[in-house]
Amino acid sequence: MRGHAFLVAGYVPGNSPVHRLPLGVKALLLLAVAVLCLASPLVSVRAGAVVTSATLVVVAASHFVAGLTWPRIWRAVRMMLIFLVLIAAYQWWQYGPLVAWQVIAAIVATVLASNILTATTPVDQLLDGLAALVQPLARFGADPERFSLTVALMLRSIPFVIGAFADVRDAARARGLERNLLARSLPVVIATVGYARATGEALAARGLGDPDDDVE
């Protein structure tokens, strides 16, 4: 299925200054972008719009510093374009154009900053960083390795399901069944179940079963 192509990670190899930054620094910069976008409106609407706009410009410029292209930026925004339009319309209607722009710019800036993080950091480093982040919870019985494995499976499973939907939709359209709900949903369910079973068998083959199995 073409859905398997969606399993390719968003990492873009490179040697830019952004690529060379440690994961912790990039995570802190992402947090700083989120804080600036969320906290600036507390000062005033006008100041919030200025700060958020400046943050958006810096984040967009950072894409090019990292060697990313306009299509990469557009792809990140396009996935939420409808929601952005609806949010902007509501904010404009309730609070005016300045607030609408501030909200939309904050969302886009945060999403693009996250896009830079995932595009300049290999997936294995992201998962290792996530495992290190939850390591203090091990004293309460949490398993950082299993947690990172769960996130890794989620990162693989969600794109697979999206790709499966796209495959089935195109196949149904080619057969004139684009309005047939069963023809568009049943193959996706079958493919998803098959993918889940194959993943479970692969984990079991590597001894990554339930926690009870490890105890035994």
N, CA and C atoms as a LAMMPS dump frame, in Angstrom:
ITEM: TIMESTEP
0
ITEM: NUMBER OF ATOMS
648
ITEM: BOX BOUNDS ff ff ff
-5.0000000000000000e+02 5.0000000000000000e+02
-5.0000000000000000e+02 5.0000000000000000e+02
-5.0000000000000000e+02 5.0000000000000000e+02
ITEM: ATOMS id mol type element x y z
1 1 1 N 0.839 -1.19 0
2 1 2 C 0 0 0
3 1 3 C 0.876 1.241 0
4 2 1 N 0.338 2.302 -0.622
5 2 2 C 1.091 3.525 -0.622
6 2 3 C 1.245 4.078 0.794
7 3 1 N 0.365 3.628 1.699
8 3 2 C 0.443 4.094 3.073
9 3 3 C 1.77 3.822 3.711
10 4 1 N 2.495 2.792 3.24
11 4 2 C 3.792 2.498 3.826
12 4 3 C 4.772 3.636 3.596
13 5 1 N 4.544 4.409 2.536
14 5 2 C 5.442 5.533 2.288
15 5 3 C 5.344 6.586 3.369
16 6 1 N 4.205 6.602 4.078
17 6 2 C 4.023 7.581 5.131
18 6 3 C 4.859 7.246 6.356
19 7 1 N 5.468 6.05 6.377
20 7 2 C 6.263 5.669 7.533
21 7 3 C 7.618 6.351 7.529
22 8 1 N 7.97 6.977 6.419
23 8 2 C 9.244 7.669 6.361
24 8 3 C 9.227 8.825 7.348
25 9 1 N 10.258 8.928 8.169
26 9 2 C 10.29 9.951 9.207
27 9 3 C 10.429 11.331 8.588
28 10 1 N 10.087 12.346 9.367
29 10 2 C 10.174 13.709 8.891
30 10 3 C 11.568 14.288 8.972
31 11 1 N 12.535 13.497 9.424
32 11 2 C 13.897 14.008 9.566
33 11 3 C 14.514 14.295 8.206
34 12 1 N 15.145 15.465 8.102
35 12 2 C 15.833 15.863 6.881
36 12 3 C 17.324 15.97 7.203
37 13 1 N 18.145 15.051 6.701
38 13 2 C 19.584 15.091 7.021
39 13 3 C 20.212 16.408 6.59
40 14 1 N 21.149 16.863 7.389
41 14 2 C 21.834 18.109 7.064
42 14 3 C 22.927 18.408 8.072
43 15 1 N 23.672 19.477 7.801
44 15 2 C 24.768 19.884 8.686
45 15 3 C 24.642 21.362 9.045
46 16 1 N 23.417 21.843 9.11
47 16 2 C 23.19 23.247 9.415
48 16 3 C 23.433 23.526 10.893
49 17 1 N 23.534 24.793 11.271
50 17 2 C 23.687 25.115 12.696
51 17 3 C 22.538 24.57 13.547
52 18 1 N 21.355 24.521 12.972
53 18 2 C 20.206 23.996 13.721
54 18 3 C 20.349 22.492 13.917
55 19 1 N 20.816 21.79 12.905
56 19 2 C 21.045 20.351 13.034
57 19 3 C 22.058 20.044 14.137
58 20 1 N 23.055 20.904 14.26
59 20 2 C 24.136 20.624 15.207
60 20 3 C 23.785 20.984 16.646
61 21 1 N 22.683 21.689 16.853
62 21 2 C 22.288 22.033 18.218
63 21 3 C 21.908 20.771 18.992
64 22 1 N 22.256 20.682 20.265
65 22 2 C 21.817 19.538 21.075
66 22 3 C 20.296 19.495 21.18
67 23 1 N 19.777 18.31 21.37
68 23 2 C 18.329 18.139 21.454
69 23 3 C 17.747 18.974 22.596
70 24 1 N 18.442 19.03 23.732
71 24 2 C 17.936 19.798 24.862
72 24 3 C 17.789 21.274 24.536
73 25 1 N 18.744 21.829 23.786
74 25 2 C 18.674 23.243 23.408
75 25 3 C 17.49 23.484 22.476
76 26 1 N 17.305 22.595 21.505
77 26 2 C 16.183 22.758 20.581
78 26 3 C 14.839 22.628 21.307
79 27 1 N 14.774 21.734 22.276
80 27 2 C 13.542 21.591 23.048
81 27 3 C 13.262 22.851 23.862
82 28 1 N 14.309 23.446 24.444
83 28 2 C 14.127 24.685 25.206
84 28 3 C 13.704 25.839 24.301
85 29 1 N 14.257 25.891 23.09
86 29 2 C 13.85 26.932 22.141
87 29 3 C 12.392 26.756 21.734
88 30 1 N 11.979 25.517 21.545
89 30 2 C 10.575 25.259 21.237
90 30 3 C 9.683 25.713 22.389
91 31 1 N 10.106 25.419 23.612
92 31 2 C 9.352 25.858 24.78
93 31 3 C 9.302 27.383 24.849
94 32 1 N 10.414 28.038 24.515
95 32 2 C 10.448 29.506 24.535
96 32 3 C 9.468 30.088 23.524
97 33 1 N 9.387 29.484 22.335
98 33 2 C 8.426 29.947 21.333
99 33 3 C 7.004 29.821 21.854
100 34 1 N 6.695 28.684 22.456
101 34 2 C 5.351 28.477 22.993
102 34 3 C 5.026 29.476 24.097
103 35 1 N 5.994 29.719 24.982
104 35 2 C 5.763 30.668 26.08
105 35 3 C 5.559 32.078 25.545
106 36 1 N 6.39 32.495 24.585
107 36 2 C 6.239 33.828 24.004
108 36 3 C 4.87 33.992 23.351
109 37 1 N 4.438 32.978 22.627
110 37 2 C 3.164 33.07 21.918
111 37 3 C 1.975 33.071 22.878
112 38 1 N 2.106 32.329 23.982
113 38 2 C 0.992 32.225 24.913
114 38 3 C 0.973 33.347 25.939
115 39 1 N 2.152 33.834 26.336
116 39 2 C 2.216 34.822 27.41
117 39 3 C 2.132 36.26 26.905
118 40 1 N 2.535 36.514 25.667
119 40 2 C 2.559 37.889 25.179
120 40 3 C 1.192 38.573 25.187
121 41 1 N 0.069 37.874 24.917
122 41 2 C -1.226 38.565 24.965
123 41 3 C -1.594 39.053 26.36
124 42 1 N -0.931 38.535 27.402
125 42 2 C -1.251 38.959 28.76
126 42 3 C -0.83 40.407 28.999
127 43 1 N 0.117 40.911 28.201
128 43 2 C 0.558 42.291 28.332
129 43 3 C -0.477 43.224 27.726
130 44 1 N -0.691 43.083 26.443
131 44 2 C -1.73 43.827 25.726
132 44 3 C -1.924 43.176 24.372
133 45 1 N -3.053 43.454 23.761
134 45 2 C -3.347 42.852 22.467
135 45 3 C -2.339 43.307 21.419
136 46 1 N -2.055 44.603 21.39
137 46 2 C -1.125 45.13 20.377
138 46 3 C 0.283 44.585 20.592
139 47 1 N 0.739 44.605 21.851
140 47 2 C 2.081 44.08 22.14
141 47 3 C 2.147 42.584 21.844
142 48 1 N 1.071 41.864 22.164
143 48 2 C 1.038 40.434 21.881
144 48 3 C 1.128 40.145 20.401
145 49 1 N 0.429 40.946 19.589
146 49 2 C 0.476 40.753 18.141
147 49 3 C 1.869 41.028 17.601
148 50 1 N 2.548 42.056 18.142
149 50 2 C 3.897 42.383 17.686
150 50 3 C 4.878 41.268 18.052
151 51 1 N 4.824 40.822 19.312
152 51 2 C 5.746 39.777 19.762
153 51 3 C 5.512 38.476 18.998
154 52 1 N 4.24 38.119 18.828
155 52 2 C 3.921 36.872 18.126
156 52 3 C 4.337 36.948 16.662
157 53 1 N 4.126 38.103 16.031
158 53 2 C 4.536 38.266 14.634
159 53 3 C 6.045 38.149 14.49
160 54 1 N 6.779 38.783 15.423
161 54 2 C 8.242 38.694 15.379
162 54 3 C 8.706 37.257 15.595
163 55 1 N 8.041 36.553 16.512
164 55 2 C 8.386 35.149 16.754
165 55 3 C 8.145 34.303 15.509
166 56 1 N 7.029 34.561 14.829
167 56 2 C 6.717 33.818 13.613
168 56 3 C 7.764 34.06 12.535
169 57 1 N 8.207 35.295 12.387
170 57 2 C 9.23 35.619 11.389
171 57 3 C 10.535 34.896 11.701
172 58 1 N 10.93 34.901 12.973
173 58 2 C 12.169 34.241 13.373
174 58 3 C 12.083 32.735 13.13
175 59 1 N 10.944 32.149 13.477
176 59 2 C 10.778 30.711 13.291
177 59 3 C 10.806 30.36 11.803
178 60 1 N 10.115 31.168 10.987
179 60 2 C 10.113 30.911 9.545
180 60 3 C 11.519 31.04 8.969
181 61 1 N 12.261 32.046 9.429
182 61 2 C 13.635 32.214 8.954
183 61 3 C 14.51 31.047 9.386
184 62 1 N 14.233 30.496 10.563
185 62 2 C 15.014 29.363 11.06
186 62 3 C 14.858 28.142 10.165
187 63 1 N 13.705 28.031 9.478
188 63 2 C 13.528 26.928 8.535
189 63 3 C 14.593 26.97 7.442
190 64 1 N 14.854 28.168 6.938
191 64 2 C 15.829 28.289 5.853
192 64 3 C 17.25 28.137 6.379
193 65 1 N 17.496 28.567 7.618
194 65 2 C 18.798 28.339 8.232
195 65 3 C 19.055 26.842 8.362
196 66 1 N 17.98 26.087 8.639
197 66 2 C 18.1 24.635 8.779
198 66 3 C 18.129 23.92 7.435
199 67 1 N 18.035 24.673 6.336
200 67 2 C 18.085 24.064 5.011
201 67 3 C 16.75 23.501 4.548
202 68 1 N 15.667 23.872 5.217
203 68 2 C 14.343 23.412 4.814
204 68 3 C 13.767 24.363 3.774
205 69 1 N 12.797 23.886 3.018
206 69 2 C 12.28 24.648 1.889
207 69 3 C 10.853 25.125 2.152
208 70 1 N 10.375 25.99 1.252
209 70 2 C 8.999 26.478 1.359
210 70 3 C 7.981 25.344 1.323
211 71 1 N 8.138 24.347 0.438
212 71 2 C 7.166 23.237 0.461
213 71 3 C 7.065 22.567 1.815
214 72 1 N 8.177 22.476 2.532
215 72 2 C 8.144 21.863 3.863
216 72 3 C 7.309 22.718 4.814
217 73 1 N 7.465 24.046 4.75
218 73 2 C 6.667 24.932 5.597
219 73 3 C 5.193 24.834 5.22
220 74 1 N 4.916 24.862 3.926
221 74 2 C 3.535 24.828 3.47
222 74 3 C 2.863 23.513 3.844
223 75 1 N 3.612 22.41 3.779
224 75 2 C 3.047 21.111 4.119
225 75 3 C 2.627 21.072 5.588
226 76 1 N 3.409 21.718 6.444
227 76 2 C 3.066 21.744 7.868
228 76 3 C 1.823 22.578 8.122
229 77 1 N 1.65 23.683 7.369
230 77 2 C 0.499 24.565 7.57
231 77 3 C -0.74 24.016 6.882
232 78 1 N -0.564 23.384 5.727
233 78 2 C -1.705 22.919 4.936
234 78 3 C -2.56 21.917 5.691
235 79 1 N -1.934 21.092 6.539
236 79 2 C -2.67 20.06 7.247
237 79 3 C -3.7 20.645 8.216
238 80 1 N -3.504 21.886 8.64
239 80 2 C -4.445 22.488 9.593
240 80 3 C -5.088 23.756 9.029
241 81 1 N -5.054 23.91 7.71
242 81 2 C -5.512 25.145 7.084
243 81 3 C -6.982 25.42 7.365
244 82 1 N -7.809 24.394 7.257
245 82 2 C -9.25 24.582 7.491
246 82 3 C -9.503 25.054 8.917
247 83 1 N -8.822 24.445 9.875
248 83 2 C -8.999 24.834 11.267
249 83 3 C -8.512 26.258 11.503
250 84 1 N -7.428 26.643 10.849
251 84 2 C -6.924 28.008 10.99
252 84 3 C -7.94 29.019 10.476
253 85 1 N -8.559 28.71 9.352
254 85 2 C -9.563 29.623 8.79
255 85 3 C -10.752 29.756 9.737
256 86 1 N -11.217 28.637 10.274
257 86 2 C -12.361 28.678 11.191
258 86 3 C -12.016 29.438 12.473
259 87 1 N -10.831 29.177 13.016
260 87 2 C -10.415 29.876 14.235
261 87 3 C -10.264 31.371 13.972
262 88 1 N -9.654 31.721 12.841
263 88 2 C -9.473 33.131 12.509
264 88 3 C -10.819 33.833 12.342
265 89 1 N -11.765 33.17 11.678
266 89 2 C -13.089 33.777 11.481
267 89 3 C -13.788 34.027 12.811
268 90 1 N -13.699 33.047 13.704
269 90 2 C -14.356 33.205 15.01
270 90 3 C -13.696 34.311 15.826
271 91 1 N -12.369 34.327 15.864
272 91 2 C -11.664 35.346 16.627
273 91 3 C -11.918 36.75 16.06
274 92 1 N -11.964 36.864 14.755
275 92 2 C -12.242 38.153 14.123
276 92 3 C -13.642 38.627 14.501
277 93 1 N -14.584 37.708 14.464
278 93 2 C -15.975 38.051 14.774
279 93 3 C -16.135 38.465 16.237
280 94 1 N -15.433 37.791 17.139
281 94 2 C -15.599 38.046 18.563
282 94 3 C -14.725 39.202 19.065
283 95 1 N -13.471 39.274 18.569
284 95 2 C -12.522 40.202 19.182
285 95 3 C -11.839 41.144 18.204
286 96 1 N -12.017 40.945 16.91
287 96 2 C -11.413 41.848 15.948
288 96 3 C -10.222 41.234 15.227
289 97 1 N -9.736 41.91 14.191
290 97 2 C -8.677 41.343 13.339
291 97 3 C -7.34 41.199 14.05
292 98 1 N -7.011 42.102 14.981
293 98 2 C -5.711 42.028 15.641
294 98 3 C -5.585 40.765 16.491
295 99 1 N -6.633 40.459 17.236
296 99 2 C -6.622 39.246 18.048
297 99 3 C -6.626 38.007 17.155
298 100 1 N -7.394 38.056 16.071
299 100 2 C -7.433 36.917 15.15
300 100 3 C -6.038 36.622 14.6
301 101 1 N -5.331 37.677 14.182
302 101 2 C -3.983 37.47 13.662
303 101 3 C -3.048 36.94 14.746
304 102 1 N -3.173 37.478 15.963
305 102 2 C -2.294 37.044 17.046
306 102 3 C -2.471 35.558 17.338
307 103 1 N -3.718 35.096 17.36
308 103 2 C -3.984 33.69 17.642
309 103 3 C -3.449 32.791 16.532
310 104 1 N -3.723 33.169 15.286
311 104 2 C -3.272 32.349 14.153
312 104 3 C -1.747 32.339 14.068
313 105 1 N -1.119 33.501 14.261
314 105 2 C 0.343 33.558 14.205
315 105 3 C 0.964 32.719 15.315
316 106 1 N 0.34 32.705 16.496
317 106 2 C 0.862 31.9 17.603
318 106 3 C 0.786 30.416 17.278
319 107 1 N -0.327 29.982 16.709
320 107 2 C -0.476 28.562 16.361
321 107 3 C 0.542 28.164 15.298
322 108 1 N 0.637 28.973 14.246
323 108 2 C 1.553 28.646 13.145
324 108 3 C 3.003 28.657 13.621
325 109 1 N 3.37 29.638 14.444
326 109 2 C 4.739 29.71 14.934
327 109 3 C 5.098 28.487 15.766
328 110 1 N 4.185 28.056 16.625
329 110 2 C 4.449 26.891 17.462
330 110 3 C 4.553 25.616 16.629
331 111 1 N 3.66 25.475 15.646
332 111 2 C 3.697 24.289 14.786
333 111 3 C 4.975 24.262 13.953
334 112 1 N 5.367 25.409 13.411
335 112 2 C 6.584 25.451 12.605
336 112 3 C 7.825 25.194 13.462
337 113 1 N 7.814 25.683 14.707
338 113 2 C 8.941 25.398 15.599
339 113 3 C 9.034 23.9 15.884
340 114 1 N 7.89 23.259 16.077
341 114 2 C 7.884 21.803 16.261
342 114 3 C 8.373 21.102 15.005
343 115 1 N 8.011 21.655 13.855
344 115 2 C 8.452 21.081 12.582
345 115 3 C 9.975 21.137 12.446
346 116 1 N 10.567 22.236 12.903
347 116 2 C 12.027 22.347 12.864
348 116 3 C 12.667 21.292 13.754
349 117 1 N 12.097 21.091 14.937
350 117 2 C 12.646 20.101 15.86
351 117 3 C 12.647 18.711 15.253
352 118 1 N 11.519 18.303 14.675
353 118 2 C 11.43 16.952 14.108
354 118 3 C 12.221 16.82 12.813
355 119 1 N 12.36 17.924 12.065
356 119 2 C 13.074 17.857 10.787
357 119 3 C 14.579 17.834 10.963
358 120 1 N 15.078 18.331 12.091
359 120 2 C 16.527 18.42 12.286
360 120 3 C 17.043 17.442 13.346
361 121 1 N 16.176 16.579 13.843
362 121 2 C 16.578 15.619 14.872
363 121 3 C 16.136 14.225 14.459
364 122 1 N 17.05 13.26 14.361
365 122 2 C 16.652 11.889 14.024
366 122 3 C 15.655 11.344 15.041
367 123 1 N 14.791 10.454 14.569
368 123 2 C 13.732 9.919 15.421
369 123 3 C 14.312 9.186 16.627
370 124 1 N 15.41 8.453 16.43
371 124 2 C 15.97 7.711 17.56
372 124 3 C 16.47 8.651 18.65
373 125 1 N 16.995 9.82 18.254
374 125 2 C 17.413 10.799 19.251
375 125 3 C 16.223 11.395 19.985
376 126 1 N 15.134 11.628 19.26
377 126 2 C 13.925 12.141 19.902
378 126 3 C 13.401 11.152 20.936
379 127 1 N 13.399 9.881 20.577
380 127 2 C 12.895 8.864 21.499
381 127 3 C 13.825 8.699 22.697
382 128 1 N 15.146 8.761 22.458
383 128 2 C 16.087 8.683 23.573
384 128 3 C 15.906 9.875 24.516
385 129 1 N 15.678 11.042 23.941
386 129 2 C 15.449 12.218 24.765
387 129 3 C 14.168 12.111 25.562
388 130 1 N 13.132 11.538 24.936
389 130 2 C 11.87 11.347 25.633
390 130 3 C 12.028 10.351 26.775
391 131 1 N 12.779 9.286 26.532
392 131 2 C 13.024 8.299 27.588
393 131 3 C 13.794 8.925 28.746
394 132 1 N 14.772 9.778 28.425
395 132 2 C 15.527 10.452 29.484
396 132 3 C 14.644 11.414 30.262
397 133 1 N 13.673 12.035 29.56
398 133 2 C 12.783 12.984 30.223
399 133 3 C 11.9 12.306 31.264
400 134 1 N 11.441 11.091 30.964
401 134 2 C 10.548 10.393 31.903
402 134 3 C 11.327 9.468 32.839
403 135 1 N 12.647 9.475 32.744
404 135 2 C 13.455 8.612 33.596
405 135 3 C 13.191 8.824 35.094
406 136 1 N 13.007 10.079 35.56
407 136 2 C 12.711 10.264 36.988
408 136 3 C 11.449 9.553 37.462
409 137 1 N 10.536 9.248 36.543
410 137 2 C 9.305 8.563 36.927
411 137 3 C 9.518 7.078 37.168
412 138 1 N 10.727 6.575 36.881
413 138 2 C 11 5.153 37.072
414 138 3 C 10.862 4.76 38.536
415 139 1 N 11.125 5.686 39.445
416 139 2 C 11.019 5.377 40.872
417 139 3 C 9.577 5.129 41.288
418 140 1 N 8.623 5.57 40.444
419 140 2 C 7.207 5.337 40.723
420 140 3 C 6.662 4.138 39.949
421 141 1 N 7.556 3.374 39.337
422 141 2 C 7.15 2.171 38.63
423 141 3 C 7.041 2.321 37.129
424 142 1 N 7.29 3.515 36.603
425 142 2 C 7.217 3.726 35.158
426 142 3 C 8.421 3.095 34.471
427 143 1 N 8.245 2.697 33.224
428 143 2 C 9.307 2.095 32.429
429 143 3 C 9.619 3.022 31.256
430 144 1 N 10.685 3.83 31.346
431 144 2 C 11.002 4.775 30.272
432 144 3 C 11.189 4.115 28.915
433 145 1 N 11.796 2.907 28.91
434 145 2 C 12.016 2.236 27.636
435 145 3 C 10.7 1.844 26.975
436 146 1 N 9.786 1.319 27.755
437 146 2 C 8.478 0.964 27.205
438 146 3 C 7.714 2.212 26.765
439 147 1 N 7.883 3.283 27.511
440 147 2 C 7.207 4.526 27.147
441 147 3 C 7.691 5.028 25.79
442 148 1 N 9 5.051 25.603
443 148 2 C 9.546 5.508 24.324
444 148 3 C 9.168 4.554 23.196
445 149 1 N 9.1 3.259 23.508
446 149 2 C 8.679 2.294 22.496
447 149 3 C 7.23 2.54 22.095
448 150 1 N 6.381 2.85 23.076
449 150 2 C 4.979 3.14 22.784
450 150 3 C 4.847 4.356 21.883
451 151 1 N 5.625 5.397 22.175
452 151 2 C 5.598 6.595 21.341
453 151 3 C 6.089 6.283 19.935
454 152 1 N 7.131 5.453 19.835
455 152 2 C 7.653 5.08 18.518
456 152 3 C 6.595 4.343 17.699
457 153 1 N 5.877 3.434 18.361
458 153 2 C 4.818 2.71 17.661
459 153 3 C 3.708 3.654 17.22
460 154 1 N 3.384 4.623 18.072
461 154 2 C 2.358 5.599 17.704
462 154 3 C 2.789 6.417 16.496
463 155 1 N 4.071 6.836 16.502
464 155 2 C 4.573 7.627 15.382
465 155 3 C 4.526 6.848 14.073
466 156 1 N 4.652 5.534 14.16
467 156 2 C 4.587 4.708 12.958
468 156 3 C 3.143 4.367 12.586
469 157 1 N 2.3 4.143 13.583
470 157 2 C 0.952 3.658 13.318
471 157 3 C 0.057 4.731 12.726
472 158 1 N 0.131 5.949 13.284
473 158 2 C -0.747 7.011 12.799
474 158 3 C -0.498 7.32 11.319
475 159 1 N 0.757 7.511 10.879
476 159 2 C 0.966 7.726 9.449
477 159 3 C 0.522 6.546 8.586
478 160 1 N 0.657 5.325 9.117
479 160 2 C 0.214 4.164 8.345
480 160 3 C -1.291 4.219 8.106
481 161 1 N -2.049 4.552 9.154
482 161 2 C -3.508 4.621 9.011
483 161 3 C -3.897 5.724 8.038
484 162 1 N -3.203 6.878 8.12
485 162 2 C -3.478 7.961 7.178
486 162 3 C -3.21 7.505 5.747
487 163 1 N -2.093 6.818 5.556
488 163 2 C -1.782 6.312 4.226
489 163 3 C -2.779 5.278 3.75
490 164 1 N -3.265 4.429 4.679
491 164 2 C -4.255 3.418 4.31
492 164 3 C -5.547 4.077 3.853
493 165 1 N -5.962 5.124 4.555
494 165 2 C -7.161 5.858 4.137
495 165 3 C -6.99 6.427 2.739
496 166 1 N -5.813 6.989 2.458
497 166 2 C -5.568 7.565 1.141
498 166 3 C -5.591 6.49 0.061
499 167 1 N -4.989 5.343 0.333
500 167 2 C -4.982 4.246 -0.629
501 167 3 C -6.399 3.772 -0.941
502 168 1 N -7.16 3.534 0.124
503 168 2 C -8.519 3.001 -0.053
504 168 3 C -9.412 4.032 -0.733
505 169 1 N -9.248 5.292 -0.398
506 169 2 C -10.046 6.334 -1.029
507 169 3 C -9.803 6.37 -2.53
508 170 1 N -8.523 6.304 -2.936
509 170 2 C -8.206 6.327 -4.362
510 170 3 C -8.727 5.078 -5.068
511 171 1 N -8.611 3.92 -4.4
512 171 2 C -9.103 2.679 -4.999
513 171 3 C -10.622 2.714 -5.164
514 172 1 N -11.317 3.25 -4.148
515 172 2 C -12.776 3.336 -4.23
516 172 3 C -13.2 4.312 -5.319
517 173 1 N -12.475 5.407 -5.457
518 173 2 C -12.803 6.378 -6.49
519 173 3 C -12.594 5.767 -7.876
520 174 1 N -11.552 4.972 -8.033
521 174 2 C -11.284 4.345 -9.33
522 174 3 C -12.378 3.359 -9.718
523 175 1 N -13.048 2.782 -8.717
524 175 2 C -14.133 1.824 -8.979
525 175 3 C -15.516 2.459 -8.915
526 176 1 N -15.557 3.774 -8.766
527 176 2 C -16.836 4.465 -8.689
528 176 3 C -17.568 4.231 -7.379
529 177 1 N -16.828 3.909 -6.318
530 177 2 C -17.442 3.602 -5.022
531 177 3 C -17.067 4.633 -3.961
532 178 1 N -16.78 5.868 -4.407
533 178 2 C -16.328 6.862 -3.433
534 178 3 C -17.4 7.226 -2.402
535 179 1 N -18.68 6.932 -2.721
536 179 2 C -19.76 7.228 -1.772
537 179 3 C -20.181 6.011 -0.969
538 180 1 N -19.521 4.897 -1.215
539 180 2 C -19.836 3.666 -0.479
540 180 3 C -18.999 3.631 0.799
541 181 1 N -19.671 3.834 1.942
542 181 2 C -18.959 3.901 3.211
543 181 3 C -18.254 2.587 3.535
544 182 1 N -18.906 1.456 3.228
545 182 2 C -18.31 0.157 3.521
546 182 3 C -17.051 -0.063 2.694
547 183 1 N -17.103 0.323 1.413
548 183 2 C -15.949 0.132 0.53
549 183 3 C -14.779 1.015 0.939
550 184 1 N -15.056 2.117 1.635
551 184 2 C -13.997 3.034 2.032
552 184 3 C -13.474 2.786 3.439
553 185 1 N -14.216 2.027 4.23
554 185 2 C -13.81 1.829 5.623
555 185 3 C -13.321 0.414 5.925
556 186 1 N -13.991 -0.6 5.352
557 186 2 C -13.627 -1.986 5.674
558 186 3 C -12.178 -2.322 5.312
559 187 1 N -11.682 -1.97 4.116
560 187 2 C -10.276 -2.281 3.819
561 187 3 C -9.305 -1.586 4.768
562 188 1 N -9.662 -0.394 5.234
563 188 2 C -8.792 0.301 6.181
564 188 3 C -8.722 -0.46 7.496
565 189 1 N -9.891 -0.949 7.955
566 189 2 C -9.924 -1.717 9.2
567 189 3 C -9.09 -2.985 9.069
568 190 1 N -9.25 -3.688 7.944
569 190 2 C -8.495 -4.928 7.73
570 190 3 C -6.999 -4.655 7.686
571 191 1 N -6.601 -3.606 6.951
572 191 2 C -5.181 -3.272 6.855
573 191 3 C -4.616 -2.862 8.21
574 192 1 N -5.392 -2.11 8.989
575 192 2 C -4.927 -1.661 10.304
576 192 3 C -4.771 -2.831 11.261
577 193 1 N -5.748 -3.749 11.247
578 193 2 C -5.654 -4.927 12.11
579 193 3 C -4.453 -5.782 11.723
580 194 1 N -4.257 -5.953 10.408
581 194 2 C -3.106 -6.724 9.945
582 194 3 C -1.791 -6.08 10.352
583 195 1 N -1.731 -4.765 10.262
584 195 2 C -0.521 -4.045 10.668
585 195 3 C -0.28 -4.2 12.166
586 196 1 N -1.361 -4.108 12.964
587 196 2 C -1.228 -4.25 14.414
588 196 3 C -0.752 -5.659 14.784
589 197 1 N -1.3 -6.662 14.121
590 197 2 C -0.889 -8.034 14.415
591 197 3 C 0.57 -8.269 14.028
592 198 1 N 0.956 -7.743 12.875
593 198 2 C 2.349 -7.909 12.446
594 198 3 C 3.299 -7.206 13.412
595 199 1 N 2.894 -6.025 13.893
596 199 2 C 3.719 -5.305 14.862
597 199 3 C 3.82 -6.08 16.165
598 200 1 N 2.681 -6.623 16.629
599 200 2 C 2.685 -7.4 17.866
600 200 3 C 3.552 -8.643 17.757
601 201 1 N 3.489 -9.323 16.624
602 201 2 C 4.319 -10.519 16.431
603 201 3 C 5.798 -10.159 16.397
604 202 1 N 6.119 -9.021 15.778
605 202 2 C 7.522 -8.596 15.735
606 202 3 C 8.031 -8.263 17.132
607 203 1 N 7.194 -7.624 17.947
608 203 2 C 7.6 -7.302 19.318
609 203 3 C 7.754 -8.568 20.149
610 204 1 N 6.814 -9.507 19.974
611 204 2 C 6.896 -10.759 20.733
612 204 3 C 8.147 -11.546 20.353
613 205 1 N 8.512 -11.506 19.067
614 205 2 C 9.705 -12.225 18.626
615 205 3 C 10.975 -11.657 19.244
616 206 1 N 10.905 -10.397 19.635
617 206 2 C 12.067 -9.756 20.261
618 206 3 C 11.963 -9.743 21.781
619 207 1 N 10.984 -10.469 22.312
620 207 2 C 10.842 -10.563 23.767
621 207 3 C 10.27 -9.334 24.407
622 208 1 N 9.534 -8.52 23.619
623 208 2 C 8.937 -7.308 24.159
624 208 3 C 7.448 -7.53 24.345
625 209 1 N 7.098 -8.383 25.296
626 209 2 C 5.7 -8.686 25.533
627 209 3 C 5.117 -7.822 26.634
628 210 1 N 4.1 -8.347 27.315
629 210 2 C 3.491 -7.626 28.415
630 210 3 C 4.428 -7.617 29.605
631 211 1 N 4.224 -6.655 30.535
632 211 2 C 5.059 -6.616 31.724
633 211 3 C 5.01 -7.905 32.53
634 212 1 N 3.838 -8.589 32.561
635 212 2 C 3.713 -9.839 33.295
636 212 3 C 4.623 -10.918 32.712
637 213 1 N 4.769 -10.867 31.364
638 213 2 C 5.628 -11.861 30.72
639 213 3 C 7.085 -11.652 31.125
640 214 1 N 7.482 -10.365 31.312
641 214 2 C 8.846 -10.102 31.715
642 214 3 C 9.125 -10.603 33.118
643 215 1 N 8.089 -10.477 33.997
644 215 2 C 8.26 -10.929 35.361
645 215 3 C 8.443 -12.428 35.421
646 216 1 N 7.651 -13.143 34.619
647 216 2 C 7.78 -14.588 34.576
648 216 3 C 9.124 -14.987 33.983
